[in-house]
Amino acid sequence: MNFRTGEILYIDKPYAMSSFGALAHIRYLLTRRMNYKVKVGHAGTLDPLATGVLILCTGKATKQIETLQGHTKEYVATLQLGASTASHDMEHPVDEVFPTEHITRERVENVLEKFVGEAVSQVPPMYSAVCVNGKRAYQLSRKGKDFDIKAKNVRIDQIELLHFDAEMMQMCIRVVCGKGTYIRSLARDIGEELETGAYLTSLCRTRVGEARLKDCITLEHFPDWLDRQQIEG
């Protein structure tokens, strides 16, 4: 391996760590091993409360980041129905509750079909890294600022209902989608279409292009993995 000419690493980002935090940890380990500052970039941010495939590029391979960001992605998400949060996940507490007595598995399956398409309109979350007048949306939200985020079209190739618990009002879905799709926004929109609320209780990115979760290295095992590599440069 040569981290100057460039390598592409598949990392399993852990829960409650930012994508930049995972990147910084790997860069520290590489830099300590190589005795020079290794250039590292990531190809697609994961929310801190999400886990799964995070692609890191080193050295000259960082030139491939834009291409890698465009690859199809797959997620497995668990949604809690009947309530909402400001961030559409568990980063914020429940702020409103809604009726769920009318929700059936059949109705859920019918609603999910409405979100599959080449140009699905989606408004990114207020707590996201989307830029609004030069500022990150999450920064404005945390300061209590009022602002609007424009809807954009995203591509959603497939949504599969993996599990529906009518008693707990929870559902697990697999989503195959294109660049820029916010699964948190999808959860919010599914809730609205079901005439209730919804937010994510878990989210895992299971694939980016051909890179799958089983191909990834955990942060815990990365030092041992690095020790086993033949390294040049």
PASEBA-1860 file (N, C-alpha, C; in nm, 3 decimals):
! residues 233
1> MNFRTGEI> 0.085/-0.119/0.000/0.000/0.000/0.000/0.089/0.124/0.000 ~ 0.040/0.226/-0.067/0.113/0.353/-0.070/0.011/0.464/-0.045 ~ 0.019/0.523/0.074/-0.081/0.623/0.111/-0.055/0.759/0.047 ~ 0.065/0.777/-0.012/0.091/0.902/-0.087/0.028/0.895/-0.225 ~ 0.055/0.786/-0.299/-0.006/0.774/-0.431/-0.156/0.753/-0.421 ~ -0.200/0.701/-0.305/-0.343/0.697/-0.279/-0.401/0.560/-0.256 ~ -0.480/0.548/-0.151/-0.554/0.425/-0.121/-0.698/0.463/-0.088 ~ -0.789/0.369/-0.113/-0.929/0.387/-0.078/-0.961/0.288/0.034
9> LYIDKPYA> -1.007/0.341/0.147/-1.033/0.260/0.266/-1.182/0.259/0.296 ~ -1.233/0.143/0.333/-1.373/0.128/0.371/-1.380/0.113/0.522 ~ -1.441/0.211/0.588/-1.449/0.216/0.734/-1.594/0.198/0.779 ~ -1.613/0.123/0.885/-1.745/0.110/0.948/-1.753/0.217/1.057 ~ -1.819/0.329/1.023/-1.826/0.439/1.119/-1.912/0.400/1.239 ~ -1.860/0.422/1.360/-1.938/0.384/1.478/-2.046/0.487/1.512 ~ -2.137/0.445/1.598/-2.247/0.529/1.647/-2.191/0.644/1.730 ~ -2.255/0.761/1.719/-2.224/0.880/1.799/-2.090/0.944/1.767
17> MSSFGALA> -2.032/0.912/1.654/-1.910/0.978/1.608/-1.937/1.044/1.474 ~ -1.888/1.165/1.456/-1.905/1.233/1.328/-1.817/1.169/1.222 ~ -1.851/1.190/1.097/-1.768/1.139/0.988/-1.628/1.201/0.995 ~ -1.621/1.330/1.027/-1.490/1.395/1.038/-1.412/1.338/1.156 ~ -1.482/1.304/1.264/-1.415/1.244/1.378/-1.352/1.110/1.342 ~ -1.425/1.028/1.266/-1.370/0.900/1.221/-1.252/0.923/1.128 ~ -1.266/1.019/1.037/-1.157/1.053/0.946/-1.033/1.097/1.024 ~ -1.052/1.184/1.120/-0.940/1.238/1.198/-0.868/1.127/1.274
25> HIRYLLTR> -0.943/1.031/1.325/-0.883/0.919/1.398/-0.797/0.834/1.305 ~ -0.849/0.803/1.186/-0.773/0.723/1.089/-0.650/0.801/1.042 ~ -0.667/0.930/1.017/-0.553/1.012/0.973/-0.444/1.015/1.080 ~ -0.483/1.023/1.207/-0.386/1.021/1.316/-0.308/0.889/1.317 ~ -0.379/0.777/1.302/-0.313/0.647/1.304/-0.219/0.631/1.184 ~ -0.263/0.676/1.067/-0.178/0.667/0.949/-0.055/0.757/0.961 ~ -0.076/0.878/1.009/0.033/0.975/1.024/0.136/0.925/1.125 ~ 0.089/0.868/1.234/0.181/0.814/1.335/0.264/0.699/1.278
33> RMNYKVKV> 0.200/0.616/1.196/0.269/0.501/1.137/0.368/0.545/1.029 ~ 0.329/0.643/0.948/0.411/0.682/0.833/0.513/0.790/0.864 ~ 0.497/0.858/0.978/0.589/0.968/1.017/0.582/1.087/0.922 ~ 0.469/1.103/0.855/0.439/1.225/0.780/0.288/1.241/0.781 ~ 0.241/1.364/0.762/0.097/1.388/0.767/0.031/1.332/0.642 ~ -0.053/1.232/0.660/-0.120/1.167/0.549/-0.247/1.245/0.513 ~ -0.260/1.278/0.386/-0.379/1.348/0.339/-0.495/1.249/0.331 ~ -0.609/1.284/0.394/-0.725/1.195/0.395/-0.853/1.277/0.374
41> GHAGTLDP> -0.941/1.226/0.290/-1.073/1.287/0.272/-1.179/1.179/0.271 ~ -1.305/1.217/0.295/-1.412/1.116/0.293/-1.510/1.144/0.180 ~ -1.571/1.037/0.131/-1.662/1.046/0.016/-1.806/1.028/0.061 ~ -1.858/1.128/0.132/-1.998/1.122/0.172/-2.017/1.116/0.322 ~ -2.076/1.221/0.378/-2.093/1.233/0.522/-2.203/1.141/0.574 ~ -2.178/1.084/0.692/-2.280/1.013/0.768/-2.311/1.094/0.893 ~ -2.438/1.102/0.930/-2.475/1.170/1.054/-2.409/1.101/1.173 ~ -2.382/1.175/1.280/-2.320/1.113/1.399/-2.396/0.992/1.451
49> LATGVLIL> -2.530/0.994/1.447/-2.607/0.883/1.500/-2.626/0.769/1.400 ~ -2.569/0.784/1.281/-2.573/0.677/1.180/-2.443/0.597/1.186 ~ -2.451/0.474/1.142/-2.334/0.387/1.136/-2.316/0.338/0.992 ~ -2.206/0.266/0.971/-2.192/0.199/0.842/-2.082/0.250/0.753 ~ -2.097/0.224/0.624/-1.991/0.242/0.525/-1.952/0.388/0.509 ~ -1.827/0.417/0.544/-1.767/0.549/0.522/-1.641/0.528/0.440 ~ -1.638/0.584/0.320/-1.524/0.567/0.232/-1.424/0.680/0.255 ~ -1.299/0.642/0.285/-1.191/0.737/0.302/-1.090/0.722/0.189
57> CTGKATKQ> -1.041/0.833/0.140/-0.940/0.833/0.033/-0.814/0.902/0.085 ~ -0.699/0.845/0.056/-0.573/0.905/0.098/-0.494/0.955/-0.022 ~ -0.404/1.050/0.005/-0.312/1.098/-0.098/-0.382/1.140/-0.225 ~ -0.328/1.094/-0.339/-0.382/1.134/-0.468/-0.518/1.071/-0.498 ~ -0.556/0.971/-0.420/-0.688/0.909/-0.439/-0.801/1.002/-0.396 ~ -0.768/1.111/-0.325/-0.872/1.209/-0.288/-0.935/1.273/-0.413 ~ -0.865/1.262/-0.527/-0.921/1.315/-0.652/-1.043/1.234/-0.697 ~ -1.060/1.115/-0.641/-1.172/1.030/-0.678/-1.296/1.054/-0.592
65> IETLQGHT> -1.286/1.143/-0.494/-1.395/1.162/-0.399/-1.526/1.200/-0.466 ~ -1.521/1.293/-0.559/-1.645/1.338/-0.625/-1.713/1.223/-0.698 ~ -1.634/1.140/-0.765/-1.690/1.024/-0.836/-1.752/0.926/-0.738 ~ -1.682/0.898/-0.628/-1.731/0.804/-0.528/-1.859/0.855/-0.462 ~ -1.870/0.987/-0.442/-1.990/1.043/-0.381/-2.114/1.020/-0.467 ~ -2.093/1.005/-0.597/-2.205/0.986/-0.688/-2.256/0.843/-0.696 ~ -2.188/0.750/-0.628/-2.229/0.610/-0.635/-2.361/0.585/-0.560 ~ -2.434/0.486/-0.606/-2.558/0.447/-0.541/-2.531/0.399/-0.398
73> KEYVATLQ> -2.622/0.434/-0.308/-2.606/0.399/-0.166/-2.725/0.315/-0.119 ~ -2.700/0.234/-0.019/-2.804/0.152/0.042/-2.803/0.173/0.193 ~ -2.922/0.187/0.249/-2.936/0.209/0.394/-3.039/0.113/0.451 ~ -3.022/0.079/0.577/-3.127/0.011/0.654/-3.162/0.105/0.769 ~ -3.290/0.141/0.778/-3.335/0.240/0.875/-3.453/0.188/0.956 ~ -3.454/0.223/1.083/-3.569/0.193/1.169/-3.641/0.324/1.202 ~ -3.772/0.327/1.180/-3.852/0.446/1.204/-3.949/0.422/1.319 ~ -3.961/0.521/1.405/-4.065/0.521/1.508/-4.179/0.607/1.457
81> LGASTASH> -4.296/0.549/1.446/-4.413/0.623/1.401/-4.489/0.681/1.520 ~ -4.563/0.789/1.494/-4.647/0.848/1.597/-4.584/0.962/1.675 ~ -4.465/1.003/1.633/-4.398/1.113/1.703/-4.297/1.177/1.610 ~ -4.252/1.298/1.646/-4.153/1.368/1.565/-4.048/1.432/1.655 ~ -3.932/1.460/1.597/-3.827/1.536/1.664/-3.776/1.644/1.570 ~ -3.709/1.744/1.623/-3.662/1.856/1.541/-3.561/1.813/1.436 ~ -3.482/1.710/1.466/-3.377/1.665/1.375/-3.419/1.542/1.295 ~ -3.538/1.490/1.321/-3.593/1.371/1.256/-3.515/1.244/1.292
89> DMEHPVDE> -3.440/1.251/1.401/-3.374/1.133/1.456/-3.368/1.149/1.607 ~ -3.285/1.071/1.676/-3.283/1.074/1.822/-3.186/1.175/1.881 ~ -3.128/1.261/1.794/-3.039/1.366/1.845/-3.117/1.466/1.932 ~ -3.246/1.485/1.899/-3.332/1.575/1.974/-3.449/1.497/2.033 ~ -3.508/1.547/2.142/-3.619/1.476/2.205/-3.748/1.489/2.123 ~ -3.841/1.403/2.153/-3.972/1.409/2.088/-4.038/1.542/2.119 ~ -4.087/1.610/2.014/-4.150/1.741/2.033/-4.300/1.740/2.006 ~ -4.350/1.630/1.946/-4.494/1.621/1.920/-4.531/1.474/1.899
97> VFPTEHIT> -4.652/1.439/1.943/-4.701/1.302/1.923/-4.828/1.306/1.838 ~ -4.854/1.196/1.768/-4.964/1.189/1.671/-5.037/1.056/1.684 ~ -5.161/1.050/1.638/-5.236/0.924/1.639/-5.173/0.823/1.543 ~ -5.189/0.693/1.574/-5.137/0.587/1.488/-5.238/0.475/1.466 ~ -5.358/0.489/1.524/-5.456/0.380/1.518/-5.494/0.343/1.375 ~ -5.481/0.437/1.283/-5.523/0.416/1.145/-5.417/0.348/1.059 ~ -5.298/0.326/1.114/-5.186/0.276/1.034/-5.183/0.124/1.033 ~ -5.181/0.067/0.913/-5.170/-0.078/0.895/-5.049/-0.107/0.807
105> RERVENVL> -5.008/-0.232/0.804/-4.895/-0.271/0.719/-4.926/-0.241/0.572 ~ -5.049/-0.270/0.531/-5.088/-0.245/0.392/-5.076/-0.097/0.357 ~ -5.121/-0.013/0.449/-5.112/0.132/0.424/-4.965/0.176/0.417 ~ -4.882/0.122/0.503/-4.740/0.155/0.501/-4.678/0.116/0.367 ~ -4.705/-0.004/0.320/-4.649/-0.050/0.193/-4.694/0.038/0.077 ~ -4.821/0.080/0.080/-4.872/0.167/-0.027/-4.804/0.303/-0.024 ~ -4.779/0.355/0.096/-4.714/0.485/0.109/-4.569/0.480/0.063 ~ -4.500/0.374/0.097/-4.359/0.363/0.058/-4.341/0.369/-0.093
113> EKFVGEAV> -4.433/0.311/-0.166/-4.425/0.312/-0.313/-4.424/0.453/-0.369 ~ -4.485/0.547/-0.299/-4.493/0.685/-0.348/-4.358/0.757/-0.345 ~ -4.263/0.702/-0.272/-4.134/0.770/-0.258/-4.025/0.709/-0.346 ~ -4.064/0.625/-0.437/-3.967/0.566/-0.530/-3.979/0.638/-0.664 ~ -3.864/0.685/-0.716/-3.866/0.756/-0.843/-3.736/0.824/-0.873 ~ -3.725/0.875/-0.996/-3.603/0.943/-1.043/-3.595/1.087/-0.992 ~ -3.709/1.147/-0.958/-3.709/1.288/-0.915/-3.808/1.305/-0.801 ~ -3.768/1.257/-0.683/-3.851/1.268/-0.564/-3.817/1.399/-0.493
121> SQVPPMYS> -3.915/1.486/-0.476/-3.891/1.615/-0.411/-3.868/1.595/-0.262 ~ -3.759/1.654/-0.211/-3.723/1.635/-0.071/-3.660/1.763/-0.015 ~ -3.705/1.803/0.103/-3.646/1.917/0.174/-3.546/1.863/0.276 ~ -3.418/1.901/0.267/-3.320/1.854/0.365/-3.358/1.895/0.507 ~ -3.309/1.824/0.608/-3.342/1.857/0.746/-3.288/1.995/0.786 ~ -3.357/2.058/0.879/-3.309/2.186/0.933/-3.177/2.168/1.007 ~ -3.160/2.051/1.067/-3.033/2.017/1.130/-2.954/1.931/1.031 ~ -2.887/1.998/0.938/-2.806/1.928/0.838/-2.693/2.021/0.795
129> AVCVNGKR> -2.604/1.967/0.712/-2.488/2.046/0.668/-2.516/2.127/0.542 ~ -2.642/2.131/0.499/-2.679/2.211/0.382/-2.646/2.358/0.406 ~ -2.591/2.424/0.304/-2.556/2.565/0.316/-2.676/2.654/0.288 ~ -2.699/2.750/0.378/-2.805/2.850/0.362/-2.741/2.987/0.380 ~ -2.730/3.062/0.271/-2.666/3.194/0.274/-2.526/3.188/0.336 ~ -2.452/3.085/0.297/-2.314/3.073/0.343/-2.295/3.010/0.479 ~ -2.404/2.973/0.545/-2.397/2.911/0.677/-2.456/2.770/0.672 ~ -2.406/2.681/0.757/-2.462/2.547/0.767/-2.598/2.554/0.835
137> AYQLSRKG> -2.692/2.476/0.784/-2.828/2.479/0.839/-2.829/2.443/0.987 ~ -2.747/2.345/1.027/-2.748/2.305/1.169/-2.696/2.416/1.259 ~ -2.604/2.499/1.207/-2.553/2.611/1.286/-2.663/2.715/1.309 ~ -2.740/2.743/1.204/-2.850/2.838/1.216/-2.958/2.785/1.309 ~ -2.987/2.653/1.297/-3.091/2.592/1.381/-3.053/2.598/1.528 ~ -2.926/2.572/1.558/-2.883/2.572/1.698/-2.883/2.712/1.758 ~ -2.878/2.814/1.672/-2.885/2.952/1.720/-3.029/3.004/1.723 ~ -3.124/2.918/1.686/-3.264/2.958/1.688/-3.304/3.051/1.575
145> KDFDIKAK> -3.227/3.052/1.466/-3.257/3.140/1.353/-3.370/3.082/1.268 ~ -3.449/3.171/1.209/-3.554/3.130/1.116/-3.500/3.134/0.974 ~ -3.519/3.027/0.901/-3.472/3.022/0.763/-3.547/2.912/0.689 ~ -3.537/2.916/0.558/-3.601/2.817/0.473/-3.495/2.739/0.395 ~ -3.523/2.613/0.373/-3.438/2.530/0.288/-3.520/2.489/0.167 ~ -3.465/2.509/0.050/-3.538/2.475/-0.073/-3.540/2.324/-0.094 ~ -3.652/2.278/-0.148/-3.663/2.137/-0.184/-3.573/2.107/-0.303 ~ -3.527/1.984/-0.310/-3.446/1.940/-0.425/-3.496/1.802/-0.466
153> NVRIDQIE> -3.465/1.764/-0.588/-3.504/1.633/-0.638/-3.394/1.532/-0.609 ~ -3.431/1.418/-0.554/-3.338/1.310/-0.529/-3.389/1.183/-0.596 ~ -3.298/1.089/-0.613/-3.335/0.962/-0.678/-3.344/0.851/-0.574 ~ -3.460/0.787/-0.568/-3.478/0.673/-0.479/-3.517/0.553/-0.565 ~ -3.428/0.455/-0.573/-3.447/0.340/-0.661/-3.538/0.234/-0.602 ~ -3.531/0.217/-0.470/-3.606/0.108/-0.408/-3.626/0.135/-0.259 ~ -3.744/0.104/-0.209/-3.771/0.101/-0.065/-3.840/-0.031/-0.035 ~ -3.778/-0.108/0.053/-3.833/-0.238/0.091/-3.869/-0.237/0.239
161> LLHFDAEM> -3.991/-0.277/0.270/-4.033/-0.288/0.409/-3.982/-0.421/0.464 ~ -3.886/-0.414/0.554/-3.827/-0.534/0.611/-3.905/-0.586/0.731 ~ -3.965/-0.493/0.805/-4.037/-0.533/0.927/-4.133/-0.423/0.968 ~ -4.252/-0.462/1.015/-4.348/-0.366/1.068/-4.406/-0.422/1.196 ~ -4.393/-0.346/1.304/-4.445/-0.386/1.436/-4.564/-0.297/1.468 ~ -4.684/-0.352/1.452/-4.807/-0.273/1.472/-4.828/-0.235/1.617 ~ -4.772/-0.311/1.709/-4.789/-0.281/1.851/-4.698/-0.166/1.894 ~ -4.571/-0.173/1.853/-4.473/-0.070/1.888/-4.477/0.049/1.792
169> MQMCIRVV> -4.547/0.031/1.679/-4.553/0.130/1.572/-4.412/0.166/1.524 ~ -4.336/0.061/1.495/-4.202/0.077/1.440/-4.193/0.001/1.308 ~ -4.110/0.052/1.219/-4.090/-0.013/1.090/-3.943/-0.007/1.054 ~ -3.899/-0.110/0.984/-3.761/-0.115/0.936/-3.765/-0.123/0.784 ~ -3.689/-0.036/0.718/-3.690/-0.032/0.573/-3.547/-0.038/0.518 ~ -3.537/-0.090/0.397/-3.411/-0.085/0.321/-3.431/0.012/0.206 ~ -3.339/0.107/0.193/-3.351/0.212/0.092/-3.230/0.210/0.000 ~ -3.254/0.205/-0.129/-3.147/0.218/-0.229/-3.170/0.351/-0.299
177> CGKGTYIR> -3.069/0.437/-0.299/-3.091/0.575/-0.345/-2.965/0.636/-0.405 ~ -2.984/0.754/-0.462/-2.874/0.827/-0.523/-2.815/0.931/-0.429 ~ -2.721/1.007/-0.481/-2.649/1.109/-0.407/-2.744/1.215/-0.350 ~ -2.716/1.258/-0.228/-2.788/1.370/-0.170/-2.919/1.336/-0.102 ~ -2.954/1.209/-0.096/-3.080/1.169/-0.031/-3.062/1.169/0.120 ~ -3.151/1.237/0.190/-3.150/1.237/0.337/-3.252/1.136/0.386 ~ -3.207/1.032/0.453/-3.299/0.932/0.506/-3.380/0.990/0.620 ~ -3.324/1.086/0.693/-3.402/1.154/0.798/-3.522/1.228/0.738
185> SLARDIGE> -3.499/1.295/0.625/-3.608/1.364/0.557/-3.710/1.264/0.503 ~ -3.661/1.152/0.454/-3.750/1.048/0.405/-3.840/0.997/0.518 ~ -3.781/0.977/0.636/-3.860/0.934/0.752/-3.969/1.035/0.784 ~ -3.931/1.163/0.787/-4.030/1.270/0.814/-4.142/1.268/0.712 ~ -4.107/1.254/0.584/-4.206/1.260/0.477/-4.296/1.136/0.478 ~ -4.240/1.021/0.511/-4.322/0.900/0.523/-4.425/0.919/0.635 ~ -4.381/0.977/0.746/-4.472/1.003/0.856/-4.586/1.095/0.814 ~ -4.552/1.201/0.743/-4.654/1.296/0.699/-4.753/1.229/0.603
193> ELETGAYL> -4.702/1.146/0.513/-4.788/1.077/0.417/-4.880/0.977/0.488 ~ -4.833/0.925/0.601/-4.915/0.833/0.682/-5.008/0.908/0.777 ~ -5.005/1.042/0.769/-5.086/1.128/0.856/-5.052/1.105/1.004 ~ -4.924/1.099/1.029/-4.873/1.086/1.166/-4.734/1.150/1.168 ~ -4.656/1.122/1.270/-4.517/1.166/1.273/-4.425/1.046/1.260 ~ -4.298/1.072/1.231/-4.199/0.964/1.223/-4.059/1.022/1.239 ~ -3.974/0.945/1.303/-3.832/0.982/1.313/-3.747/0.856/1.318 ~ -3.619/0.871/1.287/-3.528/0.757/1.285/-3.483/0.721/1.425
201> TSLCRTRV> -3.484/0.591/1.454/-3.424/0.543/1.579/-3.291/0.474/1.551 ~ -3.269/0.435/1.427/-3.138/0.381/1.387/-3.123/0.394/1.237 ~ -2.997/0.408/1.194/-2.967/0.419/1.050/-2.829/0.361/1.025 ~ -2.822/0.270/0.929/-2.694/0.211/0.891/-2.680/0.218/0.739 ~ -2.567/0.275/0.693/-2.538/0.272/0.549/-2.468/0.139/0.520 ~ -2.535/0.054/0.446/-2.486/-0.081/0.425/-2.407/-0.099/0.295 ~ -2.416/0.001/0.207/-2.343/-0.010/0.080/-2.323/0.127/0.018 ~ -2.205/0.146/-0.045/-2.178/0.260/-0.132/-2.114/0.203/-0.257
209> GEARLKDC> -2.184/0.211/-0.369/-2.132/0.147/-0.491/-2.118/-0.002/-0.467 ~ -1.995/-0.053/-0.486/-1.968/-0.195/-0.464/-1.915/-0.222/-0.324 ~ -1.891/-0.119/-0.246/-1.838/-0.134/-0.109/-1.953/-0.166/-0.013 ~ -1.943/-0.280/0.052/-2.048/-0.324/0.144/-1.997/-0.324/0.287 ~ -2.090/-0.329/0.379/-2.056/-0.323/0.520/-1.957/-0.434/0.558 ~ -1.972/-0.553/0.498/-1.883/-0.665/0.529/-1.740/-0.639/0.484 ~ -1.721/-0.543/0.395/-1.588/-0.510/0.345/-1.516/-0.407/0.433 ~ -1.587/-0.354/0.531/-1.535/-0.240/0.608/-1.450/-0.284/0.728
217> ITLEHFPD> -1.361/-0.194/0.768/-1.277/-0.212/0.885/-1.332/-0.125/0.997 ~ -1.346/-0.178/1.116/-1.390/-0.098/1.229/-1.273/-0.015/1.281 ~ -1.303/0.096/1.348/-1.196/0.177/1.407/-1.117/0.096/1.509 ~ -1.186/0.010/1.580/-1.121/-0.072/1.682/-1.015/-0.164/1.622 ~ -1.044/-0.220/1.505/-0.952/-0.316/1.443/-0.856/-0.253/1.343 ~ -0.870/-0.123/1.317/-0.785/-0.059/1.217/-0.636/-0.069/1.251 ~ -0.592/-0.046/1.376/-0.448/-0.058/1.406/-0.392/-0.196/1.372 ~ -0.466/-0.302/1.406/-0.420/-0.437/1.374/-0.417/-0.460/1.223
225> WLDRQQIE> -0.520/-0.408/1.154/-0.523/-0.419/1.009/-0.403/-0.348/0.947 ~ -0.371/-0.231/0.998/-0.260/-0.152/0.945/-0.127/-0.225/0.966 ~ -0.113/-0.290/1.079/0.011/-0.363/1.109/0.035/-0.478/1.012 ~ -0.073/-0.530/0.952/-0.060/-0.645/0.863/-0.032/-0.605/0.717 ~ -0.036/-0.476/0.688/-0.020/-0.430/0.550/0.128/-0.414/0.513 ~ 0.156/-0.441/0.386/0.287/-0.409/0.330/0.278/-0.267/0.275 ~ 0.354/-0.178/0.336/0.341/-0.035/0.305/0.465/0.018/0.237 ~ 0.441/0.097/0.131/0.549/0.164/0.059/0.537/0.315/0.079
233> G> 0.648/0.383/0.058/0.646/0.530/0.061/0.639/0.589/0.201
END
